[in-house]
Amino acid sequence: MAIDIAPLPSSFMVTSMIGYLASVLLVYKYSPTWGFAFSLVFIMMFIASVISMTYSSDKESLMLGYMKKRKH
């Protein structure tokens, strides 16, 4: 039984990093509850992007590269 994990774009990881920093530095000052909630969501997004990077197969990566070249 193989696990199929779809590769996520790199913008997903960047969004999770920026969102985490914004929620810790800006939102947490005004509302600790919302700051913690947003931080937790962005941490889960970051973990998902790391898992996607490590477990994506070469076949899926090559297929995505082929599809990007075809669009241009």
N, C-alpha and C positions, 0 to 999 in steps of 0.2 A: 504494500500500500504506500504509494508515493504521495507526498504532500506537495501540492502545486501552490507556490507562493508567487504572486504577481510582482514584478519589479516596480517600485514606485519611482516617480521622477525625483531628481535632486532638489527641485523647488519645495517638495514636501518636507525634506529635512531642514532646509533653510527656514521655512515658515515655522517649523516647530521650535527651532533655536531662537528666532526673533520673538516669537510669541511667548516663550518661556521667560526670556529676559524682560520683556515688556510687562508681563503679569507679575513678576517678582519685584521689579524696580518701580513700576507705576501703579498698578492696581492694588497691590498689597498694602500700600500706605493708606489708602482710603477705605478699603474693606478687606480685612484679612481673610474672611470666609470666601469671597469671590476670588481673591488673589490665589488662595490655595487651590480652589477648584480649577481655575484656568491653568495654573502650574501643573496640576495633575494631568489634565487633558493634553497639554503640550509635551509633557514627559512621555505619555503613552504614544503620542504621534512620533516622537523621536525614536522610541524603542521599536515601533513598527517599521520605521524606515531603515534602522540598522538590521533588523531581521530580514527585511526585503533585500538588502544589499548582500548579506552573507549567504542566503539560501537560494537566490535566483540562479537558474541554470543558464548555461551558455546559449542554449537553443533559444530561450526567451529573449535574451539580450540581443542576439543576432537578428531575431525577427523584428524587434523594435527598431533596430538600426536600419534594417531594410525598409521598414514602413516609413521612417522619417526621410530617407533618401528619395523614396518614391513620391512623397508629397511635394518635394521641391522640384 
